[in-house]
Amino acid sequence: MVKDLVGVKFGKLTVIEQHGFTKRNIYGSRYALWYCQCDCGNFCERNTDTLSRRENHSCGCLNQEQLKEMSKNNIKHGMTRTGIYYSYQAMMSRCYRKKDIHYHAYGERGISVCDEWRNNPTAFIKWGLAHGWTDGLTLERIDVDGNYEPSNCKWIPREEQYKNKQSQKRKRQASTCTT
């Protein structure tokens, strides 16, 4: 039984209607999806888990407002302790830090970060916000052998990212092979 959230306000978001369910995650859980309207007039979809965990709920306009305000005050990005900046740091570490546990699958294979993002975290953050980043999403390369660059990246849910890991792909390929 799903708790009815229609009419409930979370930050700038007001829940309009239930809109289905998420796919089951690796633990077998799934969450109700909610169609929401932001105070700015935009509409978005959020799951119950995201609505219950986050503090600053919006369609993404709140992040844009914060970036505009920071640029007025000449602050580089001010997002050091945010999920999007953690994504940036993880991407950089995988590609350039030899002690990173995932370096062998990225930097050692020649995967790199485009100069625009590598030299300017703010450019990455602005791209991420403009392309739908919200908490709970992870960065995926469309071409797994390609570099991290705007034309080769998108945001996807964590459970979908887990399915795309090379070890998972190898397991699926091995299970479909016949001898």
Backbone as CSV, one residue per row, in Angstrom:
resi,resn,N_x,N_y,N_z,CA_x,CA_y,CA_z,C_x,C_y,C_z
1,MET,0.841,-1.183,0.000,0.000,0.000,0.000,0.881,1.238,0.000
2,VAL,0.623,2.134,-0.916,1.406,3.343,-1.067,0.721,4.495,-0.340
3,LYS,1.481,5.215,0.473,0.941,6.386,1.160,0.641,7.451,0.109
4,ASP,-0.545,8.004,0.138,-0.960,9.008,-0.837,-0.287,10.337,-0.524
5,LEU,0.518,10.841,-1.462,1.224,12.103,-1.279,0.620,13.236,-2.101
6,VAL,-0.489,12.986,-2.805,-1.106,14.017,-3.642,-1.452,15.228,-2.778
7,GLY,-0.995,16.412,-3.230,-1.242,17.654,-2.510,-0.161,18.005,-1.501
8,VAL,0.716,17.051,-1.172,1.772,17.311,-0.202,2.870,18.133,-0.873
9,LYS,3.403,19.098,-0.129,4.444,19.974,-0.664,5.793,19.585,-0.060
10,PHE,6.803,19.439,-0.926,8.171,19.139,-0.526,9.037,20.263,-1.092
11,GLY,9.458,21.193,-0.250,10.228,22.334,-0.744,9.404,23.126,-1.740
12,LYS,9.889,23.213,-2.988,9.176,23.932,-4.038,8.234,23.022,-4.829
13,LEU,8.251,21.715,-4.541,7.462,20.759,-5.312,6.146,20.410,-4.623
14,THR,5.074,20.416,-5.398,3.764,19.957,-4.924,3.415,18.711,-5.715
15,VAL,3.089,17.634,-5.014,2.760,16.368,-5.665,1.383,16.487,-6.311
16,ILE,1.311,16.134,-7.609,0.072,16.221,-8.377,-0.634,14.855,-8.439
17,GLU,0.131,13.810,-8.795,-0.465,12.470,-8.909,0.622,11.402,-8.900
18,GLN,0.202,10.180,-8.553,1.128,9.053,-8.652,1.251,8.688,-10.123
19,HIS,2.460,8.323,-10.513,2.757,8.128,-11.937,3.451,6.787,-12.169
20,GLY,3.052,5.738,-11.436,3.663,4.423,-11.602,4.669,4.120,-10.518
21,PHE,5.619,3.212,-10.854,6.631,2.777,-9.896,7.988,2.699,-10.586
22,THR,9.056,2.789,-9.795,10.399,2.587,-10.316,10.589,1.096,-10.587
23,LYS,11.638,0.768,-11.340,12.019,-0.638,-11.488,12.592,-1.095,-10.159
24,ARG,12.571,-2.376,-9.915,13.149,-2.905,-8.678,14.661,-2.658,-8.675
25,ASN,15.173,-2.227,-7.523,16.613,-2.029,-7.409,17.287,-3.355,-7.056
26,ILE,18.582,-3.319,-6.831,19.331,-4.558,-6.576,18.886,-5.257,-5.298
27,TYR,18.173,-4.528,-4.425,17.687,-5.119,-3.182,16.240,-5.582,-3.300
28,GLY,15.655,-5.418,-4.482,14.283,-5.842,-4.708,13.244,-4.789,-4.357
29,SER,13.678,-3.619,-3.920,12.741,-2.555,-3.551,12.357,-1.735,-4.772
30,ARG,11.174,-1.172,-4.721,10.763,-0.215,-5.741,9.958,0.876,-5.053
31,TYR,9.911,2.041,-5.679,9.272,3.202,-5.081,8.205,3.755,-6.017
32,ALA,7.200,4.377,-5.424,6.171,5.049,-6.215,6.799,6.250,-6.908
33,LEU,6.382,6.507,-8.146,6.799,7.699,-8.875,5.689,8.731,-8.774
34,TRP,6.080,9.985,-8.572,5.113,11.059,-8.387,5.365,12.159,-9.403
35,TYR,4.305,12.610,-10.017,4.341,13.743,-10.939,4.146,14.992,-10.085
36,CYS,5.088,15.940,-10.168,5.080,17.109,-9.289,5.129,18.400,-10.103
37,GLN,4.607,19.467,-9.497,4.736,20.793,-10.097,5.573,21.643,-9.162
38,CYS,6.538,22.328,-9.760,7.433,23.203,-9.013,6.799,24.593,-8.910
39,ASP,7.181,25.356,-7.891,6.682,26.723,-7.733,6.998,27.586,-8.950
40,CYS,8.050,27.242,-9.688,8.435,28.029,-10.867,7.529,27.727,-12.065
41,GLY,6.679,26.678,-11.956,5.759,26.329,-13.038,6.147,25.075,-13.802
42,ASN,7.379,24.630,-13.667,7.822,23.413,-14.357,7.244,22.170,-13.683
43,PHE,7.223,21.079,-14.446,6.774,19.792,-13.935,7.952,18.826,-13.935
44,CYS,7.937,17.884,-13.007,8.998,16.879,-12.954,8.457,15.627,-12.290
45,GLU,9.251,14.566,-12.357,8.881,13.294,-11.747,9.916,12.972,-10.680
46,ARG,9.460,12.583,-9.508,10.343,12.189,-8.416,9.794,10.913,-7.790
47,ASN,10.702,10.097,-7.225,10.216,8.900,-6.537,10.079,9.181,-5.036
48,THR,9.351,8.306,-4.352,9.085,8.492,-2.929,10.378,8.618,-2.133
49,ASP,11.371,7.802,-2.463,12.636,7.829,-1.744,13.302,9.194,-1.868
50,THR,13.336,9.746,-3.059,13.949,11.052,-3.276,13.177,12.137,-2.525
51,LEU,11.865,12.098,-2.590,11.067,13.102,-1.888,11.267,13.037,-0.379
52,SER,11.422,11.842,0.161,11.551,11.713,1.610,12.957,12.041,2.120
53,ARG,13.973,11.938,1.263,15.358,12.136,1.700,15.877,13.554,1.506
54,ARG,15.527,14.190,0.417,16.130,15.484,0.085,15.567,16.610,0.928
55,GLU,16.380,17.641,1.087,15.926,18.805,1.837,15.435,19.903,0.909
56,ASN,16.181,20.210,-0.129,15.834,21.289,-1.041,15.223,20.713,-2.306
57,HIS,13.911,20.598,-2.323,13.218,20.004,-3.459,12.861,21.074,-4.472
58,SER,13.197,20.810,-5.737,12.774,21.667,-6.843,12.928,20.857,-8.117
59,CYS,12.525,21.444,-9.231,12.665,20.775,-10.523,14.102,20.883,-11.031
60,GLY,14.930,21.610,-10.320,16.294,21.907,-10.748,16.516,23.410,-10.771
61,CYS,15.417,24.165,-10.690,15.514,25.630,-10.743,16.243,26.190,-9.522
62,LEU,16.135,25.529,-8.392,16.806,26.008,-7.183,18.324,25.989,-7.376
63,ASN,18.838,24.914,-7.987,20.277,24.849,-8.260,20.687,25.957,-9.218
64,GLN,19.873,26.207,-10.239,20.176,27.267,-11.201,20.200,28.628,-10.504
65,GLU,19.231,28.876,-9.615,19.183,30.132,-8.871,20.433,30.296,-8.009
66,GLN,20.849,29.209,-7.352,22.031,29.276,-6.502,23.280,29.573,-7.327
67,LEU,23.400,28.949,-8.502,24.554,29.222,-9.364,24.576,30.679,-9.819
68,LYS,23.416,31.224,-10.182,23.357,32.630,-10.600,23.788,33.548,-9.464
69,GLU,23.294,33.265,-8.262,23.644,34.080,-7.102,25.137,34.004,-6.802
70,MET,25.699,32.799,-6.905,27.131,32.637,-6.641,27.968,33.372,-7.675
71,SER,27.527,33.356,-8.938,28.308,34.035,-9.973,28.296,35.543,-9.744
72,LYS,27.200,36.072,-9.185,27.166,37.498,-8.850,28.217,37.827,-7.799
73,ASN,28.408,36.905,-6.871,29.362,37.119,-5.779,30.749,36.573,-6.099
74,ASN,30.951,36.174,-7.365,32.254,35.677,-7.834,32.719,34.429,-7.082
75,ILE,31.778,33.565,-6.718,32.118,32.285,-6.102,32.246,31.281,-7.237
76,LYS,33.303,30.471,-7.235,33.522,29.560,-8.355,32.333,28.662,-8.613
77,HIS,31.945,27.831,-7.658,30.747,27.024,-7.841,29.996,26.782,-6.543
78,GLY,30.664,26.797,-5.414,29.984,26.660,-4.137,29.248,25.347,-3.939
79,MET,29.605,24.335,-4.707,28.866,23.073,-4.645,29.761,21.940,-4.153
80,THR,30.779,22.281,-3.398,31.761,21.307,-2.959,31.164,20.106,-2.244
81,ARG,30.189,20.291,-1.407,29.621,19.158,-0.646,28.278,18.716,-1.215
82,THR,28.155,18.710,-2.521,26.901,18.293,-3.162,27.126,17.018,-3.961
83,GLY,26.042,16.336,-4.272,26.120,15.096,-5.040,26.734,15.289,-6.414
84,ILE,26.421,16.390,-7.071,26.957,16.614,-8.418,28.470,16.816,-8.376
85,TYR,28.958,17.477,-7.322,30.408,17.666,-7.205,31.091,16.351,-6.844
86,TYR,30.430,15.518,-6.050,30.984,14.187,-5.761,31.102,13.377,-7.057
87,SER,30.126,13.515,-7.947,30.199,12.836,-9.251,31.417,13.324,-10.032
88,TYR,31.653,14.633,-9.984,32.816,15.217,-10.663,34.114,14.646,-10.092
89,GLN,34.215,14.652,-8.766,35.433,14.147,-8.123,35.665,12.675,-8.433
90,ALA,34.605,11.868,-8.402,34.731,10.434,-8.684,35.195,10.212,-10.120
91,MET,34.635,10.975,-11.059,35.029,10.873,-12.465,36.514,11.203,-12.620
92,MET,36.949,12.282,-12.006,38.354,12.687,-12.097,39.270,11.635,-11.452
93,SER,38.865,11.111,-10.316,39.669,10.114,-9.617,39.808,8.833,-10.437
94,ARG,38.713,8.355,-11.015,38.751,7.130,-11.824,39.708,7.275,-13.007
95,CYS,39.770,8.479,-13.554,40.573,8.683,-14.762,42.028,9.062,-14.490
96,TYR,42.316,9.701,-13.358,43.663,10.259,-13.165,44.377,9.852,-11.883
97,ARG,43.703,9.241,-10.940,44.341,8.862,-9.679,44.652,7.371,-9.690
98,LYS,45.921,7.048,-9.846,46.332,5.646,-9.992,45.968,4.786,-8.786
99,LYS,45.786,5.375,-7.613,45.418,4.611,-6.423,43.913,4.374,-6.312
100,ASP,43.118,4.967,-7.189,41.669,4.749,-7.180,41.396,3.286,-7.531
101,ILE,40.466,2.646,-6.830,40.212,1.213,-7.063,39.621,0.947,-8.449
102,HIS,39.113,1.979,-9.118,38.536,1.796,-10.449,39.446,2.313,-11.565
103,TYR,40.631,2.785,-11.200,41.547,3.365,-12.198,41.840,2.386,-13.337
104,HIS,41.996,1.112,-13.014,42.321,0.112,-14.046,41.275,0.052,-15.147
105,ALA,40.018,0.343,-14.800,38.935,0.269,-15.778,38.696,1.595,-16.508
106,TYR,39.390,2.641,-16.093,39.192,3.955,-16.697,40.523,4.538,-17.173
107,GLY,41.258,5.164,-16.268,42.514,5.826,-16.645,43.505,4.893,-17.318
108,GLU,43.636,3.699,-16.794,44.574,2.725,-17.365,44.142,2.286,-18.763
109,ARG,42.846,2.319,-19.037,42.320,1.971,-20.368,42.358,3.162,-21.331
110,GLY,42.789,4.321,-20.834,42.872,5.497,-21.699,41.648,6.391,-21.664
111,ILE,40.694,6.104,-20.767,39.511,6.954,-20.635,39.940,8.248,-19.940
112,SER,39.560,9.384,-20.523,39.942,10.667,-19.945,38.738,11.600,-19.877
113,VAL,38.954,12.761,-19.299,37.922,13.786,-19.163,38.281,14.917,-20.126
114,CYS,37.282,15.417,-20.856,37.539,16.501,-21.810,38.168,17.691,-21.087
115,ASP,38.963,18.464,-21.806,39.663,19.616,-21.215,38.704,20.600,-20.549
116,GLU,37.553,20.818,-21.185,36.566,21.772,-20.650,36.179,21.407,-19.218
117,TRP,35.899,20.123,-18.968,35.504,19.690,-17.630,36.706,19.495,-16.720
118,ARG,37.785,18.968,-17.278,38.966,18.673,-16.455,39.519,19.943,-15.822
119,ASN,39.531,21.023,-16.574,40.122,22.268,-16.090,39.116,23.205,-15.432
120,ASN,37.831,22.829,-15.440,36.822,23.750,-14.942,35.627,22.983,-14.359
121,PRO,35.656,22.677,-13.064,34.537,21.960,-12.451,33.198,22.678,-12.647
122,THR,33.231,24.002,-12.695,32.001,24.766,-12.884,31.347,24.433,-14.219
123,ALA,32.147,24.213,-15.260,31.599,23.844,-16.569,30.873,22.508,-16.470
124,PHE,31.461,21.552,-15.741,30.818,20.253,-15.541,29.510,20.417,-14.766
125,ILE,29.530,21.198,-13.690,28.345,21.402,-12.861,27.225,22.060,-13.671
126,LYS,27.568,23.079,-14.447,26.554,23.750,-15.282,25.981,22.779,-16.307
127,TRP,26.839,21.968,-16.929,26.353,20.966,-17.884,25.416,19.987,-17.174
128,GLY,25.840,19.502,-16.005,25.046,18.520,-15.272,23.673,19.046,-14.894
129,LEU,23.614,20.266,-14.402,22.335,20.852,-14.011,21.441,21.090,-15.229
130,ALA,22.045,21.497,-16.328,21.278,21.746,-17.554,20.781,20.447,-18.190
131,HIS,21.408,19.324,-17.838,21.042,18.036,-18.441,20.347,17.100,-17.459
132,GLY,19.689,17.685,-16.464,18.778,16.906,-15.635,19.324,16.260,-14.386
133,TRP,20.524,16.660,-13.918,21.038,16.037,-12.704,20.092,16.291,-11.535
134,THR,19.834,15.241,-10.762,19.187,15.341,-9.454,19.843,14.287,-8.574
135,ASP,19.652,14.419,-7.263,20.181,13.399,-6.353,19.636,12.044,-6.762
136,GLY,20.464,11.025,-6.657,20.039,9.671,-7.012,20.426,9.282,-8.429
137,LEU,20.911,10.243,-9.217,21.360,9.921,-10.568,22.875,9.829,-10.594
138,THR,23.391,9.020,-11.499,24.833,8.880,-11.658,25.207,9.169,-13.102
139,LEU,26.460,9.488,-13.304,26.969,9.837,-14.625,27.305,8.571,-15.405
140,GLU,26.812,8.492,-16.626,27.106,7.342,-17.479,27.678,7.829,-18.805
141,ARG,28.682,7.093,-19.290,29.186,7.350,-20.641,28.350,6.523,-21.610
142,ILE,27.852,7.144,-22.653,27.012,6.462,-23.640,27.834,5.402,-24.364
143,ASP,29.023,5.787,-24.826,29.980,4.844,-25.419,30.965,4.484,-24.315
144,VAL,30.922,3.243,-23.825,31.762,2.851,-22.682,33.257,2.938,-22.968
145,ASP,33.620,2.985,-24.236,35.035,3.136,-24.577,35.389,4.586,-24.868
146,GLY,34.404,5.479,-24.802,34.629,6.898,-25.067,35.000,7.646,-23.802
147,ASN,35.410,8.884,-23.982,35.827,9.730,-22.866,34.634,10.407,-22.198
148,TYR,34.906,11.014,-21.055,33.900,11.830,-20.383,33.884,13.184,-21.085
149,GLU,32.809,13.461,-21.793,32.628,14.725,-22.500,31.126,14.931,-22.690
150,PRO,30.690,16.175,-22.903,29.247,16.449,-22.971,28.479,15.571,-23.950
151,SER,29.040,15.287,-25.097,28.302,14.504,-26.102,28.270,13.003,-25.795
152,ASN,29.030,12.554,-24.792,29.099,11.126,-24.497,28.608,10.792,-23.081
153,CYS,27.934,11.727,-22.431,27.507,11.486,-21.052,26.029,11.791,-20.872
154,LYS,25.437,11.099,-19.901,24.056,11.354,-19.506,23.895,10.914,-18.056
155,TRP,22.802,11.331,-17.432,22.497,10.965,-16.046,21.477,9.830,-16.046
156,ILE,21.736,8.804,-15.232,20.817,7.669,-15.121,20.675,7.271,-13.652
157,PRO,19.599,6.561,-13.289,19.433,6.102,-11.899,20.536,5.116,-11.505
158,ARG,20.870,5.106,-10.235,21.936,4.222,-9.724,21.695,2.756,-10.071
159,GLU,20.444,2.300,-9.928,20.171,0.880,-10.185,20.416,0.531,-11.655
160,GLU,20.164,1.466,-12.555,20.447,1.221,-13.972,21.960,1.217,-14.221
161,GLN,22.683,2.087,-13.525,24.142,2.148,-13.654,24.763,0.825,-13.211
162,TYR,24.223,0.250,-12.133,24.749,-1.015,-11.623,24.671,-2.102,-12.688
163,LYS,23.583,-2.114,-13.445,23.408,-3.121,-14.491,24.424,-2.957,-15.618
164,ASN,24.955,-1.751,-15.777,25.868,-1.466,-16.884,27.333,-1.723,-16.560
165,LYS,27.634,-2.083,-15.315,29.030,-2.325,-14.949,29.604,-3.446,-15.807
166,GLN,30.870,-3.340,-16.149,31.502,-4.336,-17.012,31.413,-5.735,-16.425
167,SER,31.559,-5.860,-15.101,31.497,-7.196,-14.494,30.107,-7.788,-14.687
168,GLN,29.060,-6.953,-14.624,27.694,-7.433,-14.837,27.492,-7.815,-16.293
169,LYS,28.054,-7.028,-17.220,27.927,-7.343,-18.637,28.605,-8.678,-18.951
170,ARG,29.779,-8.892,-18.361,30.489,-10.155,-18.592,29.659,-11.333,-18.080
171,LYS,29.036,-11.155,-16.901,28.214,-12.233,-16.336,27.040,-12.534,-17.255
172,ARG,26.383,-11.470,-17.784,25.244,-11.688,-18.693,25.703,-12.355,-19.968
173,GLN,26.855,-11.925,-20.513,27.350,-12.511,-21.745,27.703,-13.981,-21.518
174,ALA,28.336,-14.279,-20.368,28.725,-15.653,-20.076,27.503,-16.552,-19.923
175,SER,26.427,-16.003,-19.344,25.244,-16.834,-19.142,24.478,-17.087,-20.449
176,THR,24.712,-16.259,-21.477,24.027,-16.466,-22.740,24.857,-17.278,-23.741
177,CYS,26.109,-17.552,-23.388,26.968,-18.338,-24.280,26.618,-19.804,-24.181
178,THR,26.682,-20.497,-25.302,26.468,-21.948,-25.302,27.763,-22.641,-25.679
179,THR,27.980,-23.793,-25.115,29.229,-24.501,-25.413,28.970,-25.686,-26.310
